[in-house]
Amino acid sequence: MKMNMHIVLYVLGAICCSGAYKILVVYPLPIRSLNILGEGYVRHLLKAGHEVTFITAFPKKNENNKNLRQIDISSNAQIFAGDNTFTIKHVMNGEVPVNDVKMLQEFSLACSTMTFEHENVKKLMEDPTQHFDAVVVDLYETEVHAGFAALYNCPMIWSYSMGAHWLVLRLIDEPTNPAYTADYLSSNVLPFSFKQRVEELWAQVNWCWIKWTNTTPKERAAYEKYFKPLIEKRGRVAPDYEELVYNASLIFGNEHYAFGNLPRTPQNFKFIGGYHIETPAKPLPEDLQTLMDNAKHGVIYFSMGSTWSSKDMPKSVIEGLVKMFGKLKQNVIWKFEADLPNVPKNLKIMKWAPQPSILAHPNCLFFISHGGLLSSSEAIHYGVPIIGIPIFFDQFVNINKATAKGYAVKVTLNYDLPKNLEEAIQVMLADPKYRQKAKELSAIYHDRPLSPGDEMVHWVSHVIRTAGAPHLRSPALHVPWYQKMYLDLAAGVILALAVVVVIAKRVFGMRKKEAMKEKKN
Ligand SMILES: *[C@@H]1O[C@H](CO)[C@@H](O)[C@H](O)[C@H]1NC(C)=O
């Protein structure tokens, strides 16, 4: 009897008070590093007992967690089909357009359209029995996915792969002042010179101009095409697109205070940088463990990330690097995505490498990296200094910031890479300050009240429990810019002055005339 009572209580508890929510996580871009960030959300939310539906271009095979449903959009990768110009060699030859804002906005919208057109996503969206308590959407150059929040009539949470940048803060608060905050694609580091301040202002103006005149009308049309009829079918009036876009409950930023120089942020911007890193690190495979344990002079780890491949470097550069590494006393682990015969004994080539576990090993001396945000945050997580070879996108600003902080050395990506990298390696090996600085920042980074994953889960639940957390929203969001700058007051004052001047002139003029008349008489 007692036993039965327990079971009844347990079942009742599970039904009414479990706090298990249904959450939709949307990662439309077929970019592996972004998807790793999506997987981070999924892992933590599942661990907390929630039910997750994950729209992903990289679904996991053999996934058997019954609380997880994956919506496979792997065919979105077709957007890159036939385009083989995005390789390191093409970048070295100057053949890849650098940071073209219009291209980025349109690329992102194109991926979204592919997602809405995908039969798996259509099936989900058109099914009127589907309900979610919140949607978490990757925010990358388009806000069109806000439509999901309207479709499911639930709070919307943006997950942003980078830090507190003006172009996402504008969605929940206001754009930050370009005089002291760099654009996300800019490589300017504070303090700015006059020219840099002008560049930052121009970056904001240019981005907004392209967005308003080119991209937003297309996004609104996509919203009206893919979401509006489905919302109406569910018996609701579809909200205006503008209203929706500025109606997020939260933004999660993949950054942390440790990096410094952050602008102020509103209460509903949460820094959860590092949440994607699994702790503790998974054990190393046996051969690597032995290699790293026995590396008398330490290990150098080299990887250009998951999107760019070392194998695409020009042949002469690869040969030069192999020869240069062979001269070192240290062991080198190089994530290199092809076979490479006849490498020296101290060089280990791996097509895929368990990066966090390598960085976690105490014998890992430093990390030669392209400076992508995931690699950069993993380096800080484990307190490993960086030799940065930025290729594209935000990598320049990441490496410039790390260099300014004193835990990185930058090397330019060109045909002299073997020689320049060798010099940087000697600098790193000779001076312990880089390592000290990395450890110092790592300590700041880990000094938090909650782990970033737990913090994220808390805020997602908070948003759901409080019906979209309206109390966290910034009052600045709905005040027009001319009111914030008191331009209406300024206009009023100018008008009043003008009136006074006109009246004064009249009165003065009349007196003058009278005086003249008197004189004549
Ligand atoms: C804005 O979000 C709140 C909270 O999630 C929701 O109640 C409201 O309906 C949303 N408004 C629009 C226009 O979508």
The ligand as a MOL file (V3000), in Angstrom:
LIG
                    3D

  0  0  0     0  0            999 V3000
M  V30 BEGIN CTAB
M  V30 COUNTS 14 14 0 0 0
M  V30 BEGIN ATOM
M  V30 1 C 5.4470 39.1570 -27.6520 0
M  V30 2 O 5.8640 38.2340 -26.6720 0
M  V30 3 C 4.9680 37.9970 -25.6220 0
M  V30 4 C 5.6270 37.0610 -24.6300 0
M  V30 5 O 6.1620 35.9400 -25.2220 0
M  V30 6 C 3.6700 37.4390 -26.1760 0
M  V30 7 O 2.7490 37.2700 -25.1420 0
M  V30 8 C 3.1240 38.3950 -27.2230 0
M  V30 9 O 1.9850 37.8490 -27.8350 0
M  V30 10 C 4.1560 38.6790 -28.2910 0
M  V30 11 N 3.6880 39.6950 -29.2100 0
M  V30 12 C 3.7730 39.5780 -30.5330 0
M  V30 13 C 3.2710 40.7350 -31.3310 0
M  V30 14 O 4.2080 38.6100 -31.0520 0
M  V30 END ATOM
M  V30 BEGIN BOND
M  V30 1 1 1 2
M  V30 2 1 1 10
M  V30 3 1 2 3
M  V30 4 1 3 4
M  V30 5 1 3 6
M  V30 6 1 4 5
M  V30 7 1 6 7
M  V30 8 1 6 8
M  V30 9 1 8 9
M  V30 10 1 8 10
M  V30 11 1 10 11
M  V30 12 1 11 12
M  V30 13 1 12 13
M  V30 14 2 12 14
M  V30 END BOND
M  V30 END CTAB
M  END
